[in-house]
Amino acid sequence: SWGLYSSYNGILKDVGPMCENLSHIPFHEDGILIGHTRAASHGDVSKDNAHPFKLKADTKGEIIGAHNGHISNYADMDKKYQEMLLRTL
């Protein structure tokens, strides 16, 4: 699976070869672009599991992220750091 974030298009995700879709996506010369391809090591190959992902922090903003590998203790980390994240944004 693959995904892109651009400040123009937001988050776009799909499954399959990325190169077949890039010619159909409009890009601007300025702004931010994050791209990520993913071979599933944890979870299904799907649009939902593709990166980048968006974390919303109450009404104070959002974070766009991507990572390599899998985070086996993601549920514990989410619980532990959710309150801290909300305080810092």
Secondary structure in CASP SS format (residue, H / E / C, confidence):
PFRMAT SS
TARGET T0000
AUTHOR 0000-0000-0000
METHOD secondary structure of the structure
MODEL  1
S C 1.00
W E 1.00
G E 1.00
L E 1.00
Y E 1.00
S E 1.00
S C 1.00
Y C 1.00
N C 1.00
G E 1.00
I E 1.00
L E 1.00
K E 1.00
D E 1.00
V C 1.00
G C 1.00
P C 1.00
M C 1.00
C H 1.00
E H 1.00
N H 1.00
L H 1.00
S C 1.00
H C 1.00
I C 1.00
P C 1.00
F C 1.00
H C 1.00
E C 1.00
D C 1.00
G C 1.00
I C 1.00
L E 1.00
I E 1.00
G E 1.00
H E 1.00
T E 1.00
R C 1.00
A C 1.00
A C 1.00
S C 1.00
H C 1.00
G C 1.00
D C 1.00
V C 1.00
S C 1.00
K C 1.00
D C 1.00
N C 1.00
A C 1.00
H C 1.00
P C 1.00
F E 1.00
K E 1.00
L E 1.00
K E 1.00
A C 1.00
D C 1.00
T C 1.00
K C 1.00
G C 1.00
E E 1.00
I E 1.00
I E 1.00
G E 1.00
A C 1.00
H C 1.00
N C 1.00
G C 1.00
H C 1.00
I C 1.00
S C 1.00
N C 1.00
Y H 1.00
A H 1.00
D H 1.00
M H 1.00
D H 1.00
K H 1.00
K H 1.00
Y H 1.00
Q H 1.00
E H 1.00
M H 1.00
L H 1.00
L H 1.00
R H 1.00
T H 1.00
L C 1.00
END
